[in-house]
Amino acid sequence: MRHDRVLVGRLIAAFVVAVFPGKLAQYVNKRDGFGLDTDRKRLIRLLFQPVLVAWAMWSTGMPKG
């Protein structure tokens, strides 16, 4: 059971990392989408990416090593 939780944490973290380039491109190219119609909103979303990765790893009990 624990191994499955760690696997899910890794998969979610990998997904969040994988979509980061698209979110960065949306910010750089000033593309609206998903209610993100200002640079400020797009930047805030980018800043929360590391938080989402850490949250995925922490909430699924991913080991530190």
PDB file of N, CA, C and O in Angstrom:
ATOM      1  N   MET A   1       0.825  -1.195   0.000  1.00  0.00           N
ATOM      2  CA  MET A   1       0.000   0.000   0.000  1.00  0.00           C
ATOM      3  C   MET A   1       0.869   1.258   0.000  1.00  0.00           C
ATOM      4  O   MET A   1       0.609   2.187  -0.765  1.00  0.00           O
ATOM      5  N   ARG A   2       1.901   1.297   0.853  1.00  0.00           N
ATOM      6  CA  ARG A   2       2.776   2.466   0.915  1.00  0.00           C
ATOM      7  C   ARG A   2       3.503   2.677  -0.402  1.00  0.00           C
ATOM      8  O   ARG A   2       3.688   3.813  -0.841  1.00  0.00           O
ATOM      9  N   HIS A   3       3.916   1.581  -1.033  1.00  0.00           N
ATOM     10  CA  HIS A   3       4.614   1.690  -2.309  1.00  0.00           C
ATOM     11  C   HIS A   3       3.701   2.348  -3.351  1.00  0.00           C
ATOM     12  O   HIS A   3       4.161   3.157  -4.157  1.00  0.00           O
ATOM     13  N   ASP A   4       2.427   2.007  -3.335  1.00  0.00           N
ATOM     14  CA  ASP A   4       1.470   2.616  -4.268  1.00  0.00           C
ATOM     15  C   ASP A   4       1.331   4.109  -4.008  1.00  0.00           C
ATOM     16  O   ASP A   4       1.244   4.898  -4.949  1.00  0.00           O
ATOM     17  N   ARG A   5       1.310   4.496  -2.753  1.00  0.00           N
ATOM     18  CA  ARG A   5       1.201   5.927  -2.417  1.00  0.00           C
ATOM     19  C   ARG A   5       2.418   6.691  -2.914  1.00  0.00           C
ATOM     20  O   ARG A   5       2.286   7.792  -3.450  1.00  0.00           O
ATOM     21  N   VAL A   6       3.590   6.120  -2.741  1.00  0.00           N
ATOM     22  CA  VAL A   6       4.817   6.771  -3.205  1.00  0.00           C
ATOM     23  C   VAL A   6       4.791   6.880  -4.730  1.00  0.00           C
ATOM     24  O   VAL A   6       5.170   7.912  -5.285  1.00  0.00           O
ATOM     25  N   LEU A   7       4.352   5.835  -5.398  1.00  0.00           N
ATOM     26  CA  LEU A   7       4.264   5.859  -6.859  1.00  0.00           C
ATOM     27  C   LEU A   7       3.306   6.955  -7.328  1.00  0.00           C
ATOM     28  O   LEU A   7       3.613   7.693  -8.264  1.00  0.00           O
ATOM     29  N   VAL A   8       2.168   7.059  -6.688  1.00  0.00           N
ATOM     30  CA  VAL A   8       1.203   8.104  -7.048  1.00  0.00           C
ATOM     31  C   VAL A   8       1.811   9.487  -6.813  1.00  0.00           C
ATOM     32  O   VAL A   8       1.640  10.381  -7.642  1.00  0.00           O
ATOM     33  N   GLY A   9       2.505   9.674  -5.714  1.00  0.00           N
ATOM     34  CA  GLY A   9       3.163  10.946  -5.441  1.00  0.00           C
ATOM     35  C   GLY A   9       4.169  11.306  -6.519  1.00  0.00           C
ATOM     36  O   GLY A   9       4.237  12.453  -6.960  1.00  0.00           O
ATOM     37  N   ARG A  10       4.942  10.330  -6.937  1.00  0.00           N
ATOM     38  CA  ARG A  10       5.922  10.574  -7.994  1.00  0.00           C
ATOM     39  C   ARG A  10       5.246  10.907  -9.319  1.00  0.00           C
ATOM     40  O   ARG A  10       5.697  11.791 -10.047  1.00  0.00           O
ATOM     41  N   LEU A  11       4.167  10.201  -9.628  1.00  0.00           N
ATOM     42  CA  LEU A  11       3.449  10.460 -10.877  1.00  0.00           C
ATOM     43  C   LEU A  11       2.819  11.847 -10.895  1.00  0.00           C
ATOM     44  O   LEU A  11       2.882  12.548 -11.905  1.00  0.00           O
ATOM     45  N   ILE A  12       2.218  12.239  -9.790  1.00  0.00           N
ATOM     46  CA  ILE A  12       1.613  13.574  -9.722  1.00  0.00           C
ATOM     47  C   ILE A  12       2.688  14.652  -9.809  1.00  0.00           C
ATOM     48  O   ILE A  12       2.521  15.643 -10.519  1.00  0.00           O
ATOM     49  N   ALA A  13       3.778  14.459  -9.095  1.00  0.00           N
ATOM     50  CA  ALA A  13       4.880  15.429  -9.150  1.00  0.00           C
ATOM     51  C   ALA A  13       5.443  15.514 -10.567  1.00  0.00           C
ATOM     52  O   ALA A  13       5.734  16.609 -11.050  1.00  0.00           O
ATOM     53  N   ALA A  14       5.597  14.381 -11.233  1.00  0.00           N
ATOM     54  CA  ALA A  14       6.106  14.371 -12.607  1.00  0.00           C
ATOM     55  C   ALA A  14       5.141  15.082 -13.551  1.00  0.00           C
ATOM     56  O   ALA A  14       5.571  15.803 -14.452  1.00  0.00           O
ATOM     57  N   PHE A  15       3.855  14.886 -13.351  1.00  0.00           N
ATOM     58  CA  PHE A  15       2.863  15.564 -14.183  1.00  0.00           C
ATOM     59  C   PHE A  15       2.954  17.076 -14.009  1.00  0.00           C
ATOM     60  O   PHE A  15       2.931  17.821 -14.989  1.00  0.00           O
ATOM     61  N   VAL A  16       3.056  17.522 -12.772  1.00  0.00           N
ATOM     62  CA  VAL A  16       3.138  18.967 -12.512  1.00  0.00           C
ATOM     63  C   VAL A  16       4.395  19.543 -13.157  1.00  0.00           C
ATOM     64  O   VAL A  16       4.360  20.642 -13.710  1.00  0.00           O
ATOM     65  N   VAL A  17       5.498  18.814 -13.090  1.00  0.00           N
ATOM     66  CA  VAL A  17       6.739  19.265 -13.731  1.00  0.00           C
ATOM     67  C   VAL A  17       6.585  19.248 -15.253  1.00  0.00           C
ATOM     68  O   VAL A  17       7.089  20.142 -15.933  1.00  0.00           O
ATOM     69  N   ALA A  18       5.896  18.246 -15.792  1.00  0.00           N
ATOM     70  CA  ALA A  18       5.743  18.121 -17.245  1.00  0.00           C
ATOM     71  C   ALA A  18       4.909  19.249 -17.843  1.00  0.00           C
ATOM     72  O   ALA A  18       5.167  19.664 -18.973  1.00  0.00           O
ATOM     73  N   VAL A  19       3.928  19.751 -17.121  1.00  0.00           N
ATOM     74  CA  VAL A  19       3.084  20.818 -17.675  1.00  0.00           C
ATOM     75  C   VAL A  19       3.687  22.203 -17.429  1.00  0.00           C
ATOM     76  O   VAL A  19       3.169  23.195 -17.943  1.00  0.00           O
ATOM     77  N   PHE A  20       4.757  22.286 -16.665  1.00  0.00           N
ATOM     78  CA  PHE A  20       5.383  23.578 -16.385  1.00  0.00           C
ATOM     79  C   PHE A  20       5.798  24.336 -17.646  1.00  0.00           C
ATOM     80  O   PHE A  20       5.538  25.536 -17.726  1.00  0.00           O
ATOM     81  N   PRO A  21       6.434  23.692 -18.641  1.00  0.00           N
ATOM     82  CA  PRO A  21       6.806  24.447 -19.845  1.00  0.00           C
ATOM     83  C   PRO A  21       5.604  25.086 -20.551  1.00  0.00           C
ATOM     84  O   PRO A  21       5.719  26.186 -21.089  1.00  0.00           O
ATOM     85  N   GLY A  22       4.482  24.420 -20.551  1.00  0.00           N
ATOM     86  CA  GLY A  22       3.286  24.996 -21.157  1.00  0.00           C
ATOM     87  C   GLY A  22       2.790  26.202 -20.386  1.00  0.00           C
ATOM     88  O   GLY A  22       2.360  27.193 -20.975  1.00  0.00           O
ATOM     89  N   LYS A  23       2.849  26.116 -19.086  1.00  0.00           N
ATOM     90  CA  LYS A  23       2.432  27.249 -18.256  1.00  0.00           C
ATOM     91  C   LYS A  23       3.403  28.413 -18.412  1.00  0.00           C
ATOM     92  O   LYS A  23       2.995  29.574 -18.429  1.00  0.00           O
ATOM     93  N   LEU A  24       4.678  28.099 -18.524  1.00  0.00           N
ATOM     94  CA  LEU A  24       5.678  29.135 -18.746  1.00  0.00           C
ATOM     95  C   LEU A  24       5.464  29.810 -20.105  1.00  0.00           C
ATOM     96  O   LEU A  24       5.548  31.034 -20.214  1.00  0.00           O
ATOM     97  N   ALA A  25       5.191  29.018 -21.126  1.00  0.00           N
ATOM     98  CA  ALA A  25       4.924  29.572 -22.460  1.00  0.00           C
ATOM     99  C   ALA A  25       3.672  30.446 -22.440  1.00  0.00           C
ATOM    100  O   ALA A  25       3.633  31.484 -23.101  1.00  0.00           O
ATOM    101  N   GLN A  26       2.663  30.041 -21.699  1.00  0.00           N
ATOM    102  CA  GLN A  26       1.447  30.843 -21.589  1.00  0.00           C
ATOM    103  C   GLN A  26       1.761  32.198 -20.960  1.00  0.00           C
ATOM    104  O   GLN A  26       1.209  33.218 -21.373  1.00  0.00           O
ATOM    105  N   TYR A  27       2.634  32.211 -19.977  1.00  0.00           N
ATOM    106  CA  TYR A  27       3.032  33.472 -19.335  1.00  0.00           C
ATOM    107  C   TYR A  27       3.863  34.339 -20.284  1.00  0.00           C
ATOM    108  O   TYR A  27       3.590  35.528 -20.447  1.00  0.00           O
ATOM    109  N   VAL A  28       4.870  33.741 -20.904  1.00  0.00           N
ATOM    110  CA  VAL A  28       5.777  34.486 -21.781  1.00  0.00           C
ATOM    111  C   VAL A  28       5.032  35.053 -22.996  1.00  0.00           C
ATOM    112  O   VAL A  28       5.277  36.186 -23.409  1.00  0.00           O
ATOM    113  N   ASN A  29       4.129  34.259 -23.558  1.00  0.00           N
ATOM    114  CA  ASN A  29       3.399  34.672 -24.760  1.00  0.00           C
ATOM    115  C   ASN A  29       2.104  35.409 -24.462  1.00  0.00           C
ATOM    116  O   ASN A  29       1.366  35.773 -25.377  1.00  0.00           O
ATOM    117  N   LYS A  30       1.829  35.628 -23.182  1.00  0.00           N
ATOM    118  CA  LYS A  30       0.631  36.362 -22.743  1.00  0.00           C
ATOM    119  C   LYS A  30      -0.660  35.761 -23.311  1.00  0.00           C
ATOM    120  O   LYS A  30      -1.510  36.472 -23.848  1.00  0.00           O
ATOM    121  N   ARG A  31      -0.784  34.450 -23.181  1.00  0.00           N
ATOM    122  CA  ARG A  31      -1.962  33.732 -23.663  1.00  0.00           C
ATOM    123  C   ARG A  31      -2.983  33.585 -22.541  1.00  0.00           C
ATOM    124  O   ARG A  31      -2.650  33.157 -21.436  1.00  0.00           O
ATOM    125  N   ASP A  32      -4.208  33.936 -22.832  1.00  0.00           N
ATOM    126  CA  ASP A  32      -5.293  33.769 -21.864  1.00  0.00           C
ATOM    127  C   ASP A  32      -5.771  32.318 -21.891  1.00  0.00           C
ATOM    128  O   ASP A  32      -5.678  31.635 -22.910  1.00  0.00           O
ATOM    129  N   GLY A  33      -6.267  31.879 -20.783  1.00  0.00           N
ATOM    130  CA  GLY A  33      -6.827  30.539 -20.701  1.00  0.00           C
ATOM    131  C   GLY A  33      -7.109  30.168 -19.265  1.00  0.00           C
ATOM    132  O   GLY A  33      -6.369  30.543 -18.355  1.00  0.00           O
ATOM    133  N   PHE A  34      -8.178  29.434 -19.068  1.00  0.00           N
ATOM    134  CA  PHE A  34      -8.553  28.940 -17.745  1.00  0.00           C
ATOM    135  C   PHE A  34      -8.738  30.063 -16.731  1.00  0.00           C
ATOM    136  O   PHE A  34      -8.444  29.894 -15.548  1.00  0.00           O
ATOM    137  N   GLY A  35      -9.226  31.210 -17.197  1.00  0.00           N
ATOM    138  CA  GLY A  35      -9.449  32.341 -16.308  1.00  0.00           C
ATOM    139  C   GLY A  35      -8.197  33.141 -15.995  1.00  0.00           C
ATOM    140  O   GLY A  35      -8.236  34.073 -15.191  1.00  0.00           O
ATOM    141  N   LEU A  36      -7.092  32.784 -16.622  1.00  0.00           N
ATOM    142  CA  LEU A  36      -5.831  33.488 -16.388  1.00  0.00           C
ATOM    143  C   LEU A  36      -5.675  34.556 -17.468  1.00  0.00           C
ATOM    144  O   LEU A  36      -5.045  34.330 -18.502  1.00  0.00           O
ATOM    145  N   ASP A  37      -6.256  35.713 -17.210  1.00  0.00           N
ATOM    146  CA  ASP A  37      -6.302  36.756 -18.221  1.00  0.00           C
ATOM    147  C   ASP A  37      -5.381  37.937 -17.924  1.00  0.00           C
ATOM    148  O   ASP A  37      -5.460  38.968 -18.593  1.00  0.00           O
ATOM    149  N   THR A  38      -4.512  37.792 -16.929  1.00  0.00           N
ATOM    150  CA  THR A  38      -3.522  38.832 -16.636  1.00  0.00           C
ATOM    151  C   THR A  38      -2.168  38.174 -16.382  1.00  0.00           C
ATOM    152  O   THR A  38      -2.081  37.004 -16.010  1.00  0.00           O
ATOM    153  N   ASP A  39      -1.111  38.966 -16.596  1.00  0.00           N
ATOM    154  CA  ASP A  39       0.235  38.457 -16.313  1.00  0.00           C
ATOM    155  C   ASP A  39       0.390  38.098 -14.842  1.00  0.00           C
ATOM    156  O   ASP A  39       1.073  37.130 -14.505  1.00  0.00           O
ATOM    157  N   ARG A  40      -0.232  38.861 -13.981  1.00  0.00           N
ATOM    158  CA  ARG A  40      -0.124  38.598 -12.542  1.00  0.00           C
ATOM    159  C   ARG A  40      -0.687  37.218 -12.188  1.00  0.00           C
ATOM    160  O   ARG A  40      -0.060  36.460 -11.448  1.00  0.00           O
ATOM    161  N   LYS A  41      -1.857  36.900 -12.714  1.00  0.00           N
ATOM    162  CA  LYS A  41      -2.464  35.592 -12.438  1.00  0.00           C
ATOM    163  C   LYS A  41      -1.604  34.458 -12.976  1.00  0.00           C
ATOM    164  O   LYS A  41      -1.433  33.433 -12.316  1.00  0.00           O
ATOM    165  N   ARG A  42      -1.059  34.644 -14.184  1.00  0.00           N
ATOM    166  CA  ARG A  42      -0.206  33.604 -14.770  1.00  0.00           C
ATOM    167  C   ARG A  42       1.087  33.436 -13.969  1.00  0.00           C
ATOM    168  O   ARG A  42       1.561  32.313 -13.797  1.00  0.00           O
ATOM    169  N   LEU A  43       1.659  34.531 -13.482  1.00  0.00           N
ATOM    170  CA  LEU A  43       2.884  34.455 -12.688  1.00  0.00           C
ATOM    171  C   LEU A  43       2.628  33.769 -11.348  1.00  0.00           C
ATOM    172  O   LEU A  43       3.435  32.954 -10.903  1.00  0.00           O
ATOM    173  N   ILE A  44       1.524  34.093 -10.716  1.00  0.00           N
ATOM    174  CA  ILE A  44       1.188  33.451  -9.441  1.00  0.00           C
ATOM    175  C   ILE A  44       1.071  31.950  -9.627  1.00  0.00           C
ATOM    176  O   ILE A  44       1.526  31.177  -8.785  1.00  0.00           O
ATOM    177  N   ARG A  45       0.456  31.536 -10.737  1.00  0.00           N
ATOM    178  CA  ARG A  45       0.327  30.101 -10.992  1.00  0.00           C
ATOM    179  C   ARG A  45       1.708  29.468 -11.155  1.00  0.00           C
ATOM    180  O   ARG A  45       1.941  28.364 -10.662  1.00  0.00           O
ATOM    181  N   LEU A  46       2.612  30.145 -11.832  1.00  0.00           N
ATOM    182  CA  LEU A  46       3.971  29.610 -11.992  1.00  0.00           C
ATOM    183  C   LEU A  46       4.684  29.473 -10.651  1.00  0.00           C
ATOM    184  O   LEU A  46       5.391  28.495 -10.410  1.00  0.00           O
ATOM    185  N   LEU A  47       4.492  30.454  -9.790  1.00  0.00           N
ATOM    186  CA  LEU A  47       5.157  30.420  -8.491  1.00  0.00           C
ATOM    187  C   LEU A  47       4.648  29.288  -7.605  1.00  0.00           C
ATOM    188  O   LEU A  47       5.355  28.847  -6.699  1.00  0.00           O
ATOM    189  N   PHE A  48       3.441  28.819  -7.855  1.00  0.00           N
ATOM    190  CA  PHE A  48       2.885  27.724  -7.051  1.00  0.00           C
ATOM    191  C   PHE A  48       3.292  26.342  -7.556  1.00  0.00           C
ATOM    192  O   PHE A  48       2.987  25.343  -6.905  1.00  0.00           O
ATOM    193  N   GLN A  49       3.965  26.262  -8.688  1.00  0.00           N
ATOM    194  CA  GLN A  49       4.386  24.964  -9.206  1.00  0.00           C
ATOM    195  C   GLN A  49       5.269  24.196  -8.225  1.00  0.00           C
ATOM    196  O   GLN A  49       4.993  23.023  -7.972  1.00  0.00           O
ATOM    197  N   PRO A  50       6.320  24.801  -7.659  1.00  0.00           N
ATOM    198  CA  PRO A  50       7.135  24.050  -6.685  1.00  0.00           C
ATOM    199  C   PRO A  50       6.330  23.622  -5.457  1.00  0.00           C
ATOM    200  O   PRO A  50       6.580  22.563  -4.881  1.00  0.00           O
ATOM    201  N   VAL A  51       5.371  24.444  -5.066  1.00  0.00           N
ATOM    202  CA  VAL A  51       4.511  24.089  -3.928  1.00  0.00           C
ATOM    203  C   VAL A  51       3.707  22.838  -4.257  1.00  0.00           C
ATOM    204  O   VAL A  51       3.571  21.947  -3.419  1.00  0.00           O
ATOM    205  N   LEU A  52       3.172  22.770  -5.480  1.00  0.00           N
ATOM    206  CA  LEU A  52       2.383  21.598  -5.883  1.00  0.00           C
ATOM    207  C   LEU A  52       3.230  20.336  -5.930  1.00  0.00           C
ATOM    208  O   LEU A  52       2.773  19.263  -5.534  1.00  0.00           O
ATOM    209  N   VAL A  53       4.458  20.457  -6.409  1.00  0.00           N
ATOM    210  CA  VAL A  53       5.356  19.291  -6.445  1.00  0.00           C
ATOM    211  C   VAL A  53       5.650  18.821  -5.023  1.00  0.00           C
ATOM    212  O   VAL A  53       5.565  17.628  -4.729  1.00  0.00           O
ATOM    213  N   ALA A  54       5.991  19.751  -4.151  1.00  0.00           N
ATOM    214  CA  ALA A  54       6.280  19.392  -2.755  1.00  0.00           C
ATOM    215  C   ALA A  54       5.059  18.799  -2.066  1.00  0.00           C
ATOM    216  O   ALA A  54       5.176  17.843  -1.299  1.00  0.00           O
ATOM    217  N   TRP A  55       3.904  19.359  -2.338  1.00  0.00           N
ATOM    218  CA  TRP A  55       2.664  18.867  -1.730  1.00  0.00           C
ATOM    219  C   TRP A  55       2.366  17.444  -2.191  1.00  0.00           C
ATOM    220  O   TRP A  55       1.967  16.605  -1.384  1.00  0.00           O
ATOM    221  N   ALA A  56       2.554  17.162  -3.477  1.00  0.00           N
ATOM    222  CA  ALA A  56       2.320  15.815  -3.991  1.00  0.00           C
ATOM    223  C   ALA A  56       3.241  14.823  -3.314  1.00  0.00           C
ATOM    224  O   ALA A  56       2.816  13.726  -2.951  1.00  0.00           O
ATOM    225  N   MET A  57       4.495  15.195  -3.140  1.00  0.00           N
ATOM    226  CA  MET A  57       5.440  14.269  -2.519  1.00  0.00           C
ATOM    227  C   MET A  57       5.156  14.101  -1.029  1.00  0.00           C
ATOM    228  O   MET A  57       5.199  12.984  -0.512  1.00  0.00           O
ATOM    229  N   TRP A  58       4.867  15.196  -0.341  1.00  0.00           N
ATOM    230  CA  TRP A  58       4.609  15.127   1.100  1.00  0.00           C
ATOM    231  C   TRP A  58       3.328  14.359   1.399  1.00  0.00           C
ATOM    232  O   TRP A  58       3.311  13.514   2.294  1.00  0.00           O
ATOM    233  N   SER A  59       2.263  14.637   0.670  1.00  0.00           N
ATOM    234  CA  SER A  59       0.957  14.061   1.000  1.00  0.00           C
ATOM    235  C   SER A  59       0.902  12.562   0.725  1.00  0.00           C
ATOM    236  O   SER A  59       0.044  11.871   1.274  1.00  0.00           O
ATOM    237  N   THR A  60       1.785  12.054  -0.101  1.00  0.00           N
ATOM    238  CA  THR A  60       1.777  10.628  -0.383  1.00  0.00           C
ATOM    239  C   THR A  60       2.870   9.891   0.380  1.00  0.00           C
ATOM    240  O   THR A  60       3.098   8.703   0.153  1.00  0.00           O
ATOM    241  N   GLY A  61       3.544  10.595   1.283  1.00  0.00           N
ATOM    242  CA  GLY A  61       4.535   9.953   2.123  1.00  0.00           C
ATOM    243  C   GLY A  61       5.803   9.547   1.397  1.00  0.00           C
ATOM    244  O   GLY A  61       6.441   8.556   1.753  1.00  0.00           O
ATOM    245  N   MET A  62       6.168  10.314   0.380  1.00  0.00           N
ATOM    246  CA  MET A  62       7.366   9.974  -0.384  1.00  0.00           C
ATOM    247  C   MET A  62       8.592  10.062   0.517  1.00  0.00           C
ATOM    248  O   MET A  62       8.769  11.040   1.244  1.00  0.00           O
ATOM    249  N   PRO A  63       9.430   9.043   0.465  1.00  0.00           N
ATOM    250  CA  PRO A  63      10.636   9.069   1.301  1.00  0.00           C
ATOM    251  C   PRO A  63      11.589  10.184   0.878  1.00  0.00           C
ATOM    252  O   PRO A  63      11.583  10.619  -0.273  1.00  0.00           O
ATOM    253  N   LYS A  64      12.395  10.634   1.813  1.00  0.00           N
ATOM    254  CA  LYS A  64      13.316  11.748   1.556  1.00  0.00           C
ATOM    255  C   LYS A  64      14.497  11.322   0.704  1.00  0.00           C
ATOM    256  O   LYS A  64      15.064  12.148  -0.011  1.00  0.00           O
ATOM    257  N   GLY A  65      14.875  10.081   0.761  1.00  0.00           N
ATOM    258  CA  GLY A  65      16.064   9.629   0.047  1.00  0.00           C
ATOM    259  C   GLY A  65      15.818   8.971  -1.251  1.00  0.00           C
ATOM    260  O   GLY A  65      16.763   8.558  -1.923  1.00  0.00           O
TER     261      GLY A  65
END
